[in-house]
């Protein structure tokens, strides 16, 4: 009887061990599959680093290296996949292409802080987020088993992805299009220059005062009256120029509504033409165009006539 029980238990133990082996192997395969995007990113990052080390040893710069950019593009594509499944604190976007990074690097080379602090800061944030994710993949490459298969449970990964998505979606909106990028540089430079001239306006911008939502558009219109807005007003408010901004060429389908919009558009355009005519007439009569511009600028900002710009 004892021998029979022993035989049964030995058989049970052997079967249980085989089951555990299968279970562990299956679990490892599941975890490996869950980490596949991380492993792909690690492999591509190694290729990027290896190429950079080789080229630097030859004294070459990687800016125009097509193979280098292909690898970085591949890395960004993998980052998009990771972001789509591991960024619960963001939107999980997967459409942030490598062109955003290339444009940001170009901006950092040709635009100084004195030209536009905001644009430069955004470009640097995009580069930094890319570099941070590369560093993180190098860290994961040392021990990928330490990466939680539920990628959203890795706090350092989530934080890096949030920074990546936050900066890159802004880059996608403004850096990829040369026209929008030029307008953004000009717009931010206008705001920054005005803030440097007038302490009151600077305080309003820093405090996010509601007043700036009136004064900033007015400043841009002033630039437009001076033929110096880089087409910003036309892009964001076509009715000023007698345009409806409807690229499809069709109306709303409601005749009464279309007629009302047409009337508003005509009235807006007429008002702008009158404003521009008066501005040019007064400007022509002024002895100093710079002083005249500052006078109008101070009026827009709600300052007293005798208030002088801030000195540096």
C-alpha positions, 0 to 999 in steps of 0.5 A: 500500500505504501509503495503504491502511494509512493509511486502515485506521489512520484508520478504526480510530482513529475507531472507537476514539475513538467506543468510548472516548466510549461507554465514558466516558459509560457509566462516568460514568452508572454512577458517577452512579448509585452517587452518587445517594443522596449527590446526593439528600442534598445536594439535600435538605440545601440545601433545609433550609439555605435554609429555615433561613436564610429563617426566621431572617431573619424572626426565627422558630424552626424547632422547630414548622415542619412543612415544615422537619421534612418536609425533615429527615424526607426527609433522614433517609430518605436517610441510612438508604439511604446507611447500608444500603450504605456502613456496613461497620463497623456494622449498616447499619440502615435503620430509624432514623426522624426521630422519634428526632431530634425526641424528642432535641431535645425531651429537650435542651429539657426535661431538664438535665444535673443531671436525667440526664447519660446521657440528655442526653449520648445526646440530644446525640450524636444531634443531633451525628451528624445535624449532622455528616452535614449538614456532610458533605453540604455538603462533598460538594456542593462537588465530588461527583466527589470522592466515591468511587462505592464509598461504603464507601471514603469514610472520612469518610462511614463514620465519620459513619455509624457515629456516626449508627447507634450513637447513633440505634439507642439513641434508637430503643430508649429515646426513641421510647416515652415510657414507656421514656424516662421510665424511662431518665431515672429509672434513670440519675438514680438511678445518677448520684445514688448515684454522687455520694453514694458514692465507692466506688460511683462507682469501681465504675461508672467501672471497670465492676466486675462488682459493679454487675451485682448492686448496680444491680438491687438499687438499682432493687428498693429504689426499687420497695419505696419505690414510686419505680421508675417501673414499671421492675421490672414492665417487666423482671421481671414475675414479681415482681408475679405476671405472666409477661410473656407478651403473647400469652396462650399458654404454651410448649406444654410442660405440665411447663415451663409448670407449673414457670414458674408455680411459680417465678412464684408463689414470686417474687411471694410473696418480693417481697410478704414483702420489701415487707411487711418493708420497710414495717414497718421503715420505719414503725418508723424515726425518720427515713425518709431515714436508713432509706433510706440505711441500706438503700442502704449495706447493698445497696452492701456498705458499713460502717454507719458509712460516710458518703456522699461530700460535694460 
